[in-house]
C-alpha cells in the first residue's frame, strides 16, 4: 500500500513522500522491504533525516488506548533535495520477534492495528505521515500452538495488547499480546476463558496460558501455565495433549501441581498430528472463526481518546 503525505507545515509546494512496501505481510523476526520515494517541492529543501517506525495500538490500563512506536530505523541522514528532484531510498526493516500477530489463517484479528510510519524532518519541522498497514502472520512454531487450540475446540473471543511485562519472561518490547479464547465444551462451567500469550525470540518460543476458573468451592482464581521450546522443537511437540492435560488439572483444582508457574516443556512429547500444509488454514480459521467482521481494522491509524503517542 502506498501513502502520500504533503508537508503542510512547510506550506504548499513542499516535498512529498511515498512509502511503498514490497509486501505488507511479514513474520516476526522477518524483514519489511520497500522504497521511500521523495519528490522535491518548489524550492530546494534540506532534509535532516527520514525514519521508518513500526506503530501499534496498546491498552494502557486506566489511561485507555494509545498508539505506541516500538521499533524505529533511520533510513536517510542529512541531505539536500533540489526543486522537483526525485529520489528513491530502498530499505529493509527488521521486524522484532515479539511483534504481535495480526492475521491468522488469512483472517485478521480484531483490534490488532499495526502499521509502518514514515517520518520526514526538514528545518526542525517533523512530519509523521499516515500509517501504512502491516500484517504480521505467525511463525511456524506459533502456528503449531494455534493449531492445537483449534484441534481442542477453543473458540476465539478477543485479542489485545497490554502495556507491561510478564514476570519471569525476558521481553524486549514494553507490551505483550493476549489472545483470549472460550474453552472447549468439556470445560464449560469449570473454566471461564483462557488467555494465550506467545513470546517469541530468535532462540525459541515461550507459551503462557492463563485460565480464569469459575467460582465455587475454593472460589475462582486465575492459574498460570508456562511452556517453552525452540522453534524446531515446537513443530514436533504434542501441544494439544499438553494443553488438554493442563486444563484438566486446572479444572479439577489440582493446578497447584504446577507451583503457580505452570509446566516447563523443553521439546518433549509426541509428534503432533497432521502437517502445516492444508491443515493450518482450516484449523487456524477455526480458531478465529466467529469474529465480528465489523471490528476489523476500524479506525486504523486514528488516535484513540485517553492515550498519547509513545
C-alpha positions in Angstrom: 0.0 0.0 0.0 1.2 3.5 -0.8 0.6 6.6 1.3 1.3 10.2 0.3 1.6 12.9 2.8 2.3 16.6 1.8 4.4 18.6 4.3 1.6 21.0 5.2 3.7 22.5 7.9 6.0 23.9 5.3 3.2 25.2 3.1 2.1 24.5 -0.4 4.9 23.4 -2.7 6.9 21.4 -0.1 8.4 17.9 -0.8 6.1 14.9 -0.9 6.9 11.3 0.2 5.5 7.9 -0.9 6.5 4.8 1.1 5.9 1.6 -0.9 6.1 -1.8 0.7 7.1 -4.8 -1.5 4.9 -7.0 0.7 2.9 -5.8 3.7 2.8 -9.3 5.2 5.7 -10.4 7.3 6.6 -12.9 10.1 8.0 -11.9 13.5 11.8 -11.8 13.0 11.4 -11.2 9.3 12.2 -8.1 7.2 9.9 -5.5 5.7 11.3 -4.3 2.4 10.3 -1.4 0.1 11.2 2.1 -1.1 10.8 5.6 0.2 10.1 7.8 -2.8 10.7 11.6 -2.4 9.7 14.3 -4.8 11.2 17.8 -4.3 8.9 20.8 -4.0 9.0 24.2 -5.5 12.4 25.0 -4.0 15.5 23.3 -2.5 15.0 21.7 0.8 17.5 20.4 3.4 16.3 17.0 4.8 17.6 16.3 8.3 16.5 12.7 8.4 14.0 10.1 7.2 12.9 7.4 9.6 10.6 4.5 9.5 8.9 3.1 12.6 6.5 0.3 13.5 3.5 1.6 15.4 0.6 -0.3 17.1 -2.3 0.3 19.5 -1.7 -0.7 23.1 -4.1 -0.9 26.1 -2.8 1.3 28.9 -5.0 0.3 31.8 -7.0 3.3 33.2 -5.4 5.5 30.5 -7.2 3.8 27.7 -5.6 3.0 24.4 -2.7 4.8 22.7 -0.5 4.4 19.6 3.0 3.2 20.6 6.1 3.3 18.4 8.0 0.1 19.2 10.7 0.0 16.5 12.4 2.8 14.6 15.1 2.9 11.9 16.6 5.9 10.3 16.9 5.2 6.6 18.5 8.5 5.4 20.5 11.2 7.2 21.1 14.9 6.3 20.8 15.6 2.6 19.8 18.3 0.2 16.8 17.9 -2.1 16.7 20.1 -5.2 13.4 21.6 -6.5 11.4 18.8 -8.3 14.2 16.3 -7.7 13.2 12.7 -7.5 15.0 10.3 -5.1 14.3 6.7 -4.2 15.6 5.2 -1.0 15.4 1.4 -0.7 15.1 -0.1 2.8 14.9 -3.3 4.7 13.4 -3.0 8.2 14.0 -5.9 10.6 10.8 -6.8 12.5 11.2 -7.7 16.2 10.4 -11.3 17.1 8.0 -10.1 19.7 5.9 -8.2 17.2 2.2 -9.1 17.8 0.4 -11.3 15.3 -2.3 -9.5 13.4 -3.5 -12.2 11.0 -4.2 -16.0 11.4 -5.2 -18.3 8.6 -6.0 -15.4 6.3 -8.2 -13.7 8.8 -7.3 -10.5 10.6 -7.5 -10.4 14.4 -9.9 -7.7 15.6 -8.3 -4.7 17.3 -4.8 -5.7 16.2 -3.8 -2.5 14.4 -0.1 -2.3 13.3 1.5 -0.1 10.7 4.7 1.5 9.3 5.0 5.2 9.6 7.4 7.5 7.7 8.9 10.5 9.5 10.5 13.3 7.4 12.3 16.1 9.2 13.0 19.4 7.3 14.2 22.6 9.1 13.3 21.2 12.5 9.7 20.5 11.3 9.0 16.8 11.8 6.2 15.3 9.7 4.8 12.0 10.8 2.9 10.5 7.9 -0.1 8.3 7.9 0.2 4.6 8.8 0.8 2.1 6.1 -0.8 -1.1 7.4 1.4 -4.1 8.1 0.1 -7.6 8.6 2.0 -10.0 10.8 1.5 -13.7 10.3 2.6 -16.4 12.8 5.9 -18.2 12.7 5.5 -21.9 12.1 6.2 -22.5 15.8 3.4 -20.1 16.8 1.1 -21.7 14.2 1.6 -25.1 15.8 0.3 -23.7 19.1 -2.7 -22.0 17.5 -3.4 -25.2 15.5 -3.5 -27.1 18.8 -6.1 -24.6 20.1 -8.2 -25.3 17.1 -7.9 -29.0 17.5 -9.0 -28.9 21.1 -12.2 -26.9 20.2 -11.3 -23.4 21.6 -13.3 -20.5 20.2 -11.8 -17.1 19.6 -13.0 -14.4 21.9 -10.8 -11.3 21.5 -7.2 -10.0 21.3 -5.4 -7.0 22.6 -2.0 -5.7 23.5 -1.3 -4.9 27.2 1.3 -2.5 28.4 3.8 -4.0 30.8 5.9 -7.2 31.1 5.2 -10.8 32.2 7.0 -11.8 35.3 9.9 -14.2 34.7 10.0 -13.8 31.0 12.6 -11.8 29.0 10.9 -9.2 26.9 12.3 -6.5 24.6 9.0 -4.7 23.9 7.1 -2.8 26.5 3.9 -4.7 25.9 2.6 -8.2 25.2 -0.2 -9.7 23.2 -3.1 -11.6 24.8 -5.4 -13.8 22.6 -8.5 -14.8 24.6 -10.5 -17.9 23.9 -13.6 -19.6 25.2 -12.7 -23.1 26.5 -13.8 -26.3 24.8 -17.3 -27.5 25.7 -16.0 -30.2 28.0 -14.6 -27.5 30.3 -17.7 -25.3 30.2 -18.9 -24.4 33.8 -15.4 -25.0 35.2 -13.3 -22.5 33.2 -14.5 -19.1 32.0 -11.8 -18.4 29.5 -8.2 -19.0 28.6 -5.7 -16.3 27.6 -2.8 -17.2 25.3 0.4 -15.2 25.1 3.2 -16.2 22.6 6.6 -14.5 23.4 9.0 -15.3 20.5 12.7 -14.8 20.3 15.4 -15.8 18.0 16.1 -18.9 20.1 12.5 -20.1 20.6 9.0 -19.6 21.9 7.5 -19.2 25.4 3.8 -20.0 25.6 1.9 -18.6 28.6 -1.6 -19.7 29.4 -3.9 -18.0 31.9 -7.1 -19.8 32.9 -9.9 -17.9 34.6 -11.6 -20.5 36.8 -15.2 -20.5 37.7 -16.2 -19.7 41.2 -17.5 -22.3 43.6 -15.8 -24.4 46.3 -12.5 -22.6 47.0 -13.5 -19.6 44.9 -12.5 -18.6 41.4 -8.9 -17.8 40.6 -6.5 -17.4 37.7 -4.0 -20.2 37.1 -0.9 -19.6 35.0 0.8 -22.2 32.8 4.1 -21.8 31.0 5.7 -23.9 28.3 9.0 -23.4 26.4 10.6 -24.8 23.3 12.9 -23.9 20.5 11.2 -23.2 17.2 12.2 -26.6 15.8 11.1 -28.4 18.9 7.7 -26.6 18.8 7.0 -28.3 15.4 7.4 -31.7 17.0 5.6 -31.2 20.3 2.1 -32.5 21.0 0.8 -29.2 22.1 -2.8 -30.4 22.1 -2.1 -33.2 24.5 -0.1 -30.9 26.9 -2.7 -28.2 26.9 -5.5 -30.7 27.4 -3.7 -32.2 30.4 -3.0 -28.8 31.9 -6.6 -27.8 31.5 -7.8 -31.0 33.2 -5.6 -30.2 36.2 -6.8 -26.7 36.4 -10.4 -27.7 36.1 -10.1 -30.4 38.7 -8.5 -27.9 41.2 -5.1 -29.7 41.0 -3.3 -26.7 39.4 -1.1 -26.5 42.5 1.0 -29.3 40.9 2.5 -26.6 38.7 3.7 -24.4 41.6 1.8 -21.5 40.2 4.0 -21.1 37.2 2.8 -24.0 35.0 4.8 -26.8 33.3 8.1 -26.4 31.6 8.5 -28.4 28.5 11.8 -28.4 26.7 10.8 -30.1 23.4 9.5 -33.4 24.8 6.2 -35.0 23.8 4.9 -36.8 20.8 4.8 -35.6 17.2 1.8 -33.5 16.5 -0.6 -35.0 14.0 -1.0 -33.6 10.5 1.2 -31.2 8.6 1.5 -27.5 8.1 0.0 -27.6 4.6 -3.7 -27.7 4.2 -4.3 -28.3 7.9 -3.2 -25.0 9.1 -5.6 -22.9 7.1 -8.6 -24.9 8.3 -7.6 -25.1 12.0 -6.4 -21.5 12.2 -9.6 -20.3 10.6 -11.5 -22.3 13.2 -9.5 -20.6 16.0 -10.6 -17.1 14.8 -13.9 -18.2 13.5 -16.9 -16.2 14.6 -15.1 -12.9 14.9 -17.1 -9.8 14.1 -16.1 -8.5 10.7 -17.1 -5.0 11.6 -14.4 -4.8 14.3 -11.6 -5.5 11.8 -9.3 -2.6 11.3 -12.0 0.0 12.0 -10.4 3.4 12.6 -7.0 2.2 11.8 -4.4 4.9 12.3 -6.7 7.3 14.2 -5.8 8.4 17.7 -7.9 6.9 20.4 -9.1 9.1 23.3 -7.3 8.7 26.5 -3.9 7.7 25.1 -0.8 9.5 23.9 1.6 8.6 21.4 4.7 6.9 22.7 
